[in-house]
Amino acid sequence: MSKTDNKVSSSRRSARRVPRWRLTAAGLALALLPTGAAAADGGGPEARPESERRASTLAWLAFPGGVLSVDSETRTVRYRACDGDTGRVPDPDMRVTRGVASGEVTVDDVTYAYDVPLVGRTRGIVEVTRPGDEPEGLVGEVVTEPQPPTDPVAGRRLLPLAGQLRQVVDASTANPAGVTVRDLSGRYGDQQIAVDGTFRPKAASVIKLWILVELLRRVDCGQVSLDDGVLVAPADVVDGTGELQYEEFPQVVSLHRLAEYMIEFSDNTAANVLIDYLGGFAPVNALIDSMNQRETILARKMLDTEAAMRGEENYTSPDDVVALLGAVWDAQILTPASRDLMIGFMAEQTLNTKIPAALPPGVPVAHKTGDLPDASHDVGYYLIPGTEVAVAFLTSGPMAGGDETVRRLARTVYDYLVEPAPGPIEE
C-alpha cells in the first residue's frame, strides 16, 4: 500500500482511549503486564531493577497475523498484518507517558488506536476499527532490540562472555567484527550480549533470511502456498553459490524449492527469483521497517555488480540479525510451523566452513552464511539442548581473515556455553 495513496489523519489520544471492555478477563489482566519470568514472579515493570527495564524509542507489538510498530522519537507508527500495510504513518499527537506510547491514526478510513509499552516482554494493545464493523482489540507481546532478560540475575551469568568476545574482536585488526548472542533457553535468563552489535557491514547472503521470512509470512497469511510454482527463465539464472544454475531453463520451480535452495545452498538464482516474486525490494524492506531494524536494508539483487558499483548495497548488523532470529524463534513474526520450516532449512545448510567447522563434530546448529570478497559472516542458532542461543558473527575485510575470525568467535561462545553452569550470582 503506497503512502501517497492513503488519506492519513491523527487525533489527540485524550479524545479516545482504547476500550478494554472487548477483551477477555484474561486479556485485561495481561494487557500491560510483562510476560515471562518477571510476570510469573508477580512483579510488573516496577519490580525490575532500573537497568533492566529501560524504555526504548523503538518497539513493535507482535499479535497473531501482524505487527504494530512504534517509533516514539519520530512519532510514527506502522501497522503491517495479513489484512494490509499502512506504511510508516506520522502521529504527531502520540503521547509517551511512563514508558507507554499511546495514539491513534486513521488510514483509508480504518482507525488504529494503540497503547504500546516501550519495554520489551510487556503486553500492548492495538484496536482496529473499520467502517461499519465493531472494533477489534489485538493484544500481544512488545518486542524491542534487544529484548530485556526474563531473569536478570540468571542473565548476569552470560555477561563475562562479552569480555571474551571483545578480546577476539580486538585481536582481529584486519577484519573489523561485531557479534551478538542471545540466550533462548532460559538458562541465562534470556540475556542478550553484544560486542559492537550495531556494526554494519555488507550483508552478503545473510540478507536472504529476511527474504525467506517475508515469503513465509505470506504463507502464514494464506496468501500463497509453498506448492505454488514460479516460471524461471534463462535470464534469471546467475552464478556464484547455488544449484539452480546447473539446471535447464525455462522451468517452473516451486516456492518451497526456491526457499529451500536459497538457504541450504545459498542459491543466488533462487533469491533473485523470490525477490521478484515478492514484488521487489519494497516488501522485504517493509518487513525490516516493521520490526524497527534500522541497520538492515535490501537494496540490490545477488551478484548485481552494476548496482553495487552505483553504491546500491545490502547491509545489516549483528543486533538486527539476532532480533530477527529471536522473533522467529519466539513465533512473533512467523507461526510455529513456518518457524520450524525455516530453522529446518538452516539446519541443512551445506556451506559449513565457519560455525560448524569451529565446533566439535555433531554439535547441532542451524545457520546461514554470507560471503563477499570483503565480508564474511555466519549467523544462526546453536541448538544444544537446554542451552539454545541465537548468534550473529559479522566481519568485514578480506574474506579469509574474516572466516578465521568467525570461527574464533563461534568457538568462544561454544566453550563458554558448555562450561559447567556457574553457581548463583548475588544481586
C-alpha positions as CSV (number, residue, x, y, z in Angstrom):
1,M,0.0,0.0,0.0
2,S,1.6,3.3,-1.1
3,K,1.5,6.1,1.4
4,T,0.8,8.5,-1.4
5,D,-2.5,6.7,-2.0
6,N,-3.6,6.9,1.7
7,K,-5.6,9.5,3.5
8,V,-3.9,9.7,6.8
9,S,-5.1,11.6,9.9
10,S,-4.4,11.6,13.6
11,S,-6.3,12.8,16.6
12,R,-5.5,13.5,20.2
13,R,-5.3,10.4,22.3
14,S,-7.1,12.2,25.1
15,A,-10.2,12.2,22.9
16,R,-10.4,8.4,22.6
17,R,-8.9,5.7,24.8
18,V,-8.5,2.1,23.7
19,P,-11.6,0.5,25.1
20,R,-10.6,-2.6,27.1
21,W,-14.2,-3.8,27.5
22,R,-14.0,-6.0,24.5
23,L,-11.1,-8.1,25.8
24,T,-11.5,-11.2,27.8
25,A,-10.8,-11.0,31.6
26,A,-7.5,-12.8,31.0
27,G,-6.6,-10.4,28.3
28,L,-7.4,-7.5,30.5
29,A,-5.2,-8.9,33.3
30,L,-2.3,-9.4,30.9
31,A,-2.7,-6.4,28.7
32,L,0.1,-4.3,30.2
33,L,1.9,-6.8,32.4
34,P,5.3,-8.2,31.4
35,T,5.5,-11.7,30.0
36,G,7.9,-14.4,31.0
37,A,9.5,-15.0,34.4
38,A,9.0,-11.4,35.7
39,A,5.3,-11.8,35.3
40,A,5.3,-15.2,36.9
41,D,7.1,-13.7,39.9
42,G,4.2,-11.4,40.4
43,G,6.2,-8.2,39.5
44,G,5.4,-5.7,36.8
45,P,8.0,-3.4,35.2
46,E,8.2,-1.6,38.6
47,A,9.6,-4.8,40.2
48,R,12.6,-4.9,37.8
49,P,15.9,-3.1,38.5
50,E,16.0,0.2,36.7
51,S,18.8,-1.1,34.5
52,E,16.7,-4.0,33.3
53,R,13.5,-2.0,32.4
54,R,14.7,1.0,30.4
55,A,12.3,2.2,27.8
56,S,13.3,2.2,24.2
57,T,12.4,4.7,21.5
58,L,11.5,1.8,19.2
59,A,9.1,-1.1,19.9
60,W,6.8,-3.3,18.0
61,L,3.7,-5.2,19.1
62,A,3.6,-8.8,17.9
63,F,0.0,-10.1,17.6
64,P,-1.4,-13.0,15.6
65,G,-1.1,-12.2,11.9
66,G,0.8,-8.9,12.2
67,V,2.7,-6.2,14.0
68,L,2.2,-2.6,15.1
69,S,5.5,-0.8,15.0
70,V,6.1,2.4,17.1
71,D,9.0,4.9,16.8
72,S,8.4,7.3,19.6
73,E,11.3,9.6,18.6
74,T,9.9,10.4,15.2
75,R,6.3,9.9,16.3
76,T,5.5,7.4,13.6
77,V,3.7,4.0,13.6
78,R,3.2,1.2,11.1
79,Y,0.5,-1.5,11.1
80,R,1.5,-4.4,8.9
81,A,-0.6,-7.6,9.0
82,C,-2.3,-10.1,6.8
83,D,-5.1,-7.6,6.1
84,G,-2.8,-4.7,4.9
85,D,0.1,-2.4,5.5
86,T,-0.4,1.3,6.4
87,G,3.2,2.2,5.6
88,R,5.1,4.4,8.0
89,V,2.4,6.9,9.3
90,P,3.1,10.1,11.3
91,D,1.2,10.5,14.6
92,P,2.3,13.9,15.8
93,D,-0.1,13.7,18.7
94,M,1.5,10.4,20.0
95,R,1.8,10.6,23.8
96,V,4.6,8.9,25.7
97,T,3.7,8.6,29.4
98,R,5.5,6.4,31.9
99,G,7.1,4.5,29.1
100,V,3.9,3.8,27.2
101,A,3.3,5.2,23.7
102,S,-0.4,5.9,23.0
103,G,-2.0,7.3,20.0
104,E,-4.4,6.9,17.1
105,V,-4.1,7.2,13.3
106,T,-6.6,6.7,10.5
107,V,-5.6,5.3,7.1
108,D,-8.1,4.7,4.3
109,D,-11.0,5.1,6.8
110,V,-9.5,2.4,9.1
111,T,-8.6,3.7,12.6
112,Y,-5.7,2.2,14.6
113,A,-5.7,3.1,18.3
114,Y,-2.8,1.8,20.4
115,D,-1.2,1.5,23.8
116,V,2.3,0.1,23.4
117,P,4.8,0.0,26.3
118,L,8.3,0.8,25.1
119,V,9.7,-2.0,27.2
120,G,10.2,-5.4,25.7
121,R,8.4,-8.5,27.1
122,T,5.4,-6.5,28.2
123,R,2.0,-6.6,26.6
124,G,0.3,-3.9,24.5
125,I,-2.9,-3.3,22.6
126,V,-3.9,-2.1,19.2
127,E,-7.6,-1.6,18.4
128,V,-8.6,-1.7,14.7
129,T,-11.9,-0.1,13.7
130,R,-13.1,-0.5,10.2
131,P,-16.2,1.3,8.8
132,G,-19.4,-0.5,9.8
133,D,-17.6,-3.1,12.0
134,E,-17.1,-3.5,15.7
135,P,-13.7,-2.5,17.0
136,E,-11.2,-5.4,17.1
137,G,-8.8,-5.5,20.0
138,L,-5.4,-7.1,19.3
139,V,-3.3,-7.9,22.3
140,G,0.3,-9.1,22.0
141,E,3.9,-9.1,23.3
142,V,6.0,-6.0,22.8
143,V,9.4,-6.6,21.1
144,T,12.4,-4.2,21.5
145,E,16.0,-4.5,20.3
146,P,17.3,-6.0,22.4
147,Q,14.7,-7.8,24.4
148,P,15.3,-7.5,28.1
149,P,16.1,-10.6,30.1
150,T,13.3,-12.6,31.7
151,D,15.6,-13.2,34.7
152,P,18.3,-10.5,35.2
153,V,20.1,-12.5,37.9
154,A,20.5,-15.6,35.7
155,G,21.3,-13.2,32.9
156,R,24.4,-11.9,34.6
157,R,26.0,-15.3,34.2
158,L,26.3,-14.6,30.5
159,L,27.9,-11.2,30.8
160,P,31.5,-12.5,31.2
161,L,31.2,-13.9,27.7
162,A,31.1,-10.4,26.3
163,G,34.6,-9.8,27.6
164,Q,36.0,-12.9,26.0
165,L,34.4,-12.0,22.7
166,R,35.8,-8.5,22.9
167,Q,39.3,-9.9,23.1
168,V,38.7,-11.8,19.8
169,V,37.2,-8.8,18.1
170,D,40.1,-6.5,19.2
171,A,42.6,-9.0,18.0
172,S,41.0,-9.1,14.6
173,T,42.7,-5.9,13.4
174,A,42.4,-6.7,9.7
175,N,38.8,-7.8,9.9
176,P,36.5,-5.4,11.9
177,A,33.8,-7.5,13.5
178,G,30.6,-7.4,15.5
179,V,28.9,-10.2,17.5
180,T,25.6,-10.6,19.3
181,V,24.4,-13.6,21.3
182,R,21.0,-14.1,22.8
183,D,20.1,-16.9,25.2
184,L,16.9,-18.6,24.0
185,S,16.8,-21.5,26.6
186,G,16.3,-19.5,29.8
187,R,19.5,-20.9,31.3
188,Y,20.9,-17.4,31.2
189,G,17.6,-15.7,31.8
190,D,17.2,-14.9,28.0
191,Q,20.0,-12.4,28.3
192,Q,21.5,-10.8,25.2
193,I,25.1,-9.6,25.0
194,A,26.9,-7.9,22.1
195,V,30.3,-6.6,21.1
196,D,29.9,-3.8,18.5
197,G,26.3,-5.0,17.9
198,T,25.5,-2.1,15.6
199,F,28.5,-2.8,13.4
200,R,27.1,-2.5,9.8
201,P,29.0,-4.4,7.1
202,K,27.6,-5.5,3.8
203,A,25.0,-8.2,4.4
204,A,26.1,-10.6,1.7
205,S,23.8,-13.7,1.7
206,V,22.6,-13.1,5.3
207,I,20.0,-10.8,3.8
208,K,18.4,-14.0,2.4
209,L,16.9,-14.7,5.8
210,W,14.6,-11.6,5.5
211,I,13.6,-12.7,2.0
212,L,12.6,-16.1,3.5
213,V,10.7,-14.6,6.4
214,E,8.7,-12.3,4.1
215,L,7.8,-15.3,2.0
216,L,6.8,-17.5,5.0
217,R,4.8,-14.6,6.5
218,R,2.6,-14.6,3.3
219,V,2.3,-18.4,3.7
220,D,1.1,-17.9,7.2
221,C,-1.4,-15.3,6.0
222,G,-2.8,-17.8,3.5
223,Q,-1.8,-15.5,0.6
224,V,0.5,-18.0,-1.1
225,S,1.3,-21.7,-0.9
226,L,4.8,-23.2,-1.0
227,D,3.4,-25.6,-3.6
228,D,2.9,-22.7,-6.0
229,G,5.2,-22.6,-8.9
230,V,7.3,-19.8,-10.4
231,L,8.5,-19.8,-14.0
232,V,12.2,-19.3,-14.0
233,A,13.7,-18.1,-17.3
234,P,17.3,-18.4,-18.5
235,A,17.7,-14.7,-17.9
236,D,17.0,-15.2,-14.2
237,V,20.0,-17.5,-13.7
238,V,23.1,-16.1,-12.0
239,D,26.3,-17.8,-10.9
240,G,28.0,-17.8,-7.5
241,T,26.6,-20.2,-4.9
242,G,23.7,-22.4,-5.6
243,E,22.4,-25.4,-7.5
244,L,19.8,-24.0,-9.9
245,Q,22.4,-22.6,-12.2
246,Y,23.2,-26.2,-13.3
247,E,19.6,-27.0,-14.4
248,E,17.8,-26.5,-17.7
249,F,15.6,-23.4,-18.1
250,P,12.9,-22.3,-18.6
251,Q,11.1,-24.4,-16.0
252,V,8.6,-24.0,-13.2
253,V,10.1,-24.2,-9.8
254,S,8.0,-24.5,-6.6
255,L,8.3,-21.8,-3.9
256,H,9.3,-24.5,-1.5
257,R,12.3,-25.5,-3.6
258,L,13.3,-21.9,-4.2
259,A,13.1,-21.2,-0.4
260,E,15.0,-24.4,0.5
261,Y,17.7,-23.8,-2.1
262,M,18.1,-20.2,-1.1
263,I,19.1,-21.2,2.4
264,E,20.6,-24.7,2.1
265,F,22.8,-23.9,-0.9
266,S,22.7,-20.1,-0.5
267,D,21.3,-20.2,-4.1
268,N,21.6,-16.7,-5.7
269,T,19.2,-17.5,-8.5
270,A,16.5,-18.6,-6.1
271,A,17.0,-15.5,-4.0
272,N,16.6,-13.2,-7.0
273,V,13.6,-15.0,-8.3
274,L,11.9,-14.7,-4.9
275,I,12.7,-11.0,-4.7
276,D,10.8,-10.6,-8.0
277,Y,8.0,-12.9,-6.8
278,L,7.5,-10.9,-3.6
279,G,7.3,-7.6,-5.6
280,G,10.8,-6.3,-5.4
281,F,12.8,-4.8,-2.6
282,A,10.0,-2.8,-1.1
283,P,8.1,-5.7,0.6
284,V,11.2,-7.1,2.2
285,N,12.2,-3.6,3.4
286,A,8.7,-3.1,4.8
287,L,9.2,-6.3,6.9
288,I,12.5,-4.8,8.1
289,D,10.9,-1.5,8.9
290,S,8.0,-3.1,10.7
291,M,10.5,-4.6,13.1
292,N,12.3,-1.3,13.5
293,Q,15.6,-2.8,12.3
294,R,17.4,0.4,11.3
295,E,20.8,-1.1,10.2
296,T,19.3,-3.5,7.7
297,I,18.3,-2.9,4.1
298,L,17.8,-4.8,0.8
299,A,19.0,-2.6,-2.0
300,R,20.2,-4.9,-4.7
301,K,19.9,-8.4,-6.0
302,M,22.5,-11.1,-5.6
303,L,25.5,-10.7,-7.9
304,D,24.3,-7.4,-9.3
305,T,27.7,-5.9,-9.7
306,E,26.4,-2.8,-11.6
307,A,24.1,-1.9,-8.7
308,A,27.0,-2.4,-6.3
309,M,29.2,-0.1,-8.3
310,R,26.4,2.5,-8.1
311,G,26.5,2.3,-4.3
312,E,23.4,0.2,-4.0
313,E,24.2,-2.3,-1.3
314,N,22.6,-4.6,1.2
315,Y,23.6,-4.1,4.9
316,T,22.8,-5.5,8.3
317,S,24.1,-5.6,11.8
318,P,24.6,-8.3,14.5
319,D,21.9,-6.8,16.6
320,D,19.4,-6.8,13.7
321,V,20.2,-10.4,12.8
322,V,19.6,-11.6,16.3
323,A,16.5,-9.5,16.6
324,L,15.1,-11.4,13.6
325,L,16.3,-14.8,14.8
326,G,14.8,-14.1,18.2
327,A,11.5,-13.1,16.8
328,V,11.4,-16.2,14.6
329,W,12.3,-18.4,17.5
330,D,9.6,-16.9,19.7
331,A,7.0,-17.2,16.9
332,Q,6.4,-13.5,17.0
333,I,6.8,-12.9,13.3
334,L,6.0,-16.4,11.9
335,T,3.8,-19.2,13.1
336,P,5.4,-22.1,14.8
337,A,5.0,-24.2,11.7
338,S,6.8,-21.7,9.5
339,R,9.4,-21.1,12.2
340,D,10.2,-24.8,12.3
341,L,10.4,-25.0,8.5
342,M,12.9,-22.0,8.4
343,I,15.1,-23.5,11.1
344,G,14.9,-26.8,9.3
345,F,16.3,-25.2,6.2
346,M,19.0,-23.6,8.2
347,A,19.9,-26.9,9.8
348,E,20.5,-28.4,6.4
349,Q,23.0,-25.6,5.4
350,T,25.6,-27.1,3.1
351,L,28.2,-24.3,3.5
352,N,29.8,-25.4,6.8
353,T,33.3,-23.9,6.9
354,K,32.6,-21.4,9.7
355,I,30.4,-22.1,12.7
356,P,30.1,-25.9,12.2
357,A,33.9,-26.2,11.5
358,A,34.7,-24.4,14.7
359,L,32.6,-26.7,16.9
360,P,33.1,-30.4,17.8
361,P,31.5,-32.8,15.4
362,G,27.8,-33.4,16.0
363,V,27.0,-30.2,17.7
364,P,23.6,-29.2,16.4
365,V,23.4,-25.9,14.6
366,A,21.1,-24.1,12.2
367,H,22.8,-21.3,10.4
368,K,23.2,-19.0,7.3
369,T,26.5,-17.9,5.9
370,G,27.4,-14.7,4.0
371,D,30.5,-14.3,1.8
372,L,31.9,-11.5,-0.3
373,P,35.5,-10.6,-1.1
374,D,35.3,-8.0,1.7
375,A,32.9,-9.7,4.1
376,S,32.5,-13.0,5.9
377,H,29.5,-13.9,8.2
378,D,27.8,-16.7,9.9
379,V,24.6,-16.4,11.9
380,G,22.0,-18.7,13.3
381,Y,21.2,-21.0,16.2
382,Y,23.2,-23.3,18.5
383,L,20.7,-26.0,19.2
384,I,22.4,-27.5,22.2
385,P,19.5,-29.0,24.2
386,G,18.8,-26.8,27.2
387,T,21.4,-24.2,26.1
388,E,19.9,-22.9,22.8
389,V,21.2,-19.5,21.7
390,A,20.9,-17.2,18.7
391,V,24.2,-15.9,17.4
392,A,25.4,-13.4,14.7
393,F,29.1,-13.2,13.8
394,L,29.7,-10.5,11.1
395,T,33.0,-9.3,9.7
396,S,34.4,-7.0,7.0
397,G,37.8,-7.0,5.3
398,P,39.5,-9.9,3.4
399,M,37.2,-12.9,3.4
400,A,39.9,-15.5,4.5
401,G,40.7,-13.5,7.6
402,G,37.0,-13.0,8.3
403,D,36.4,-16.7,8.1
404,E,39.0,-17.3,10.8
405,T,37.6,-14.5,13.0
406,V,34.1,-16.0,12.7
407,R,35.5,-19.4,13.7
408,R,37.2,-18.0,16.7
409,L,34.1,-16.1,17.8
410,A,32.0,-19.2,17.3
411,R,34.3,-21.4,19.4
412,T,34.5,-18.8,22.1
413,V,30.7,-18.9,22.5
414,Y,30.6,-22.7,22.5
415,D,33.3,-23.1,25.0
416,Y,31.6,-20.7,27.4
417,L,28.2,-22.5,27.0
418,V,29.5,-26.0,27.7
419,E,31.3,-25.0,30.8
420,P,29.5,-26.2,34.0
421,A,26.8,-23.8,34.9
422,P,28.1,-21.3,37.5
423,G,26.5,-21.0,40.9
424,P,24.1,-18.3,41.9
425,I,25.2,-14.7,41.4
426,E,24.4,-12.4,44.3
427,E,22.4,-9.3,43.4
